[in-house]
Amino acid sequence: MLFQGRFDRARRLQRRQRGLDAEEGTGEESFEEPFVPERPEERIELERGDLFAMLVAALYTVFLPAFGVLALVVALAWLFFFR
């Protein structure tokens, strides 16, 4: 999991605050612990075609609503001037 270390730290803090954990401490030091991934060299590898798929998804997300708003403005302008 991408945020496994932070998730584990948050769960330990919850258990300490509720008194469910036998560990000593107030739980405040949990926030001070730096996040160190198990394997820093580990990163998400993109497969072939992933970049193209992300680009197409971004274009659909940005340009489709923009064209919709533009079409609505043109339709309203047409109705206002020519009807």
N, C-alpha and C positions, 0 to 999 in steps of 0.2 A: 504494500500500500504506500502511496506517495507520502502521506503525513503520519506514518506509523509511530514514529518517535514522539511527536507532539500528542498524538492520540493517547498513547500509553501514559505520558506524563499527566495529561488531563484526567485520565481515569484514576491514577494513583492519588492525585490531589482530591478528587471527589471521595474516594474511599477514606482518605485520612480525615477529611472534614466531617464525614458521617460517623467516624469512629469504627469503621469496619476493618481497618487495616491495623496490624499489630506494630507497624513501624513507628519509630519515634519521630517527633518533629511536628511542626505546626502546618507544614505544607507550603509555607511561604517560599522555601528554598526551591520548590519545584519550578517557580517562574524564573529563577535565576540560573537554572541549569541550561547551558547552551545546547542547541540541537546539533547533534553530530550524527550524520547518517552512517549506517552500518558499512556501506561501501560507497565512498564518495565518487569513485569513478563510474558508478552505475548511473546511467541516464536513459531516458526514453529514446529508443531508436525508431526512426520513421521508416516505414516500409515503402516500397516502390509505389508511387501513385498517391501517397498520403498528402504530399504537399499540394498536388493538383486538386485533390478533393477538398482540402481546407480552403484553397483559393476560390474554388467554385462556390463553396458554402458561404464564404465571406461576401462574394459578389452578389449572391442571391439575397443575403441578409441586408446589404446596404442598398443595392440598386433597385430591387423590387419595390420596396416601400417608396423610394424616391420617385420612381416612374409612376407609381400609383398616385402620389400626391400631385405630380406634374399633370397627369391625365385629369385629375379632379379639377385642378386650376384651369386647365384648357377648356374642360366641359362647362365650368361655371362662366368663364369668359365668353364662350360661344353662346350660352343661354342669355347672358346679359346684353351682348351686343347684337345678336342676330335674331332674337325671338321677339 
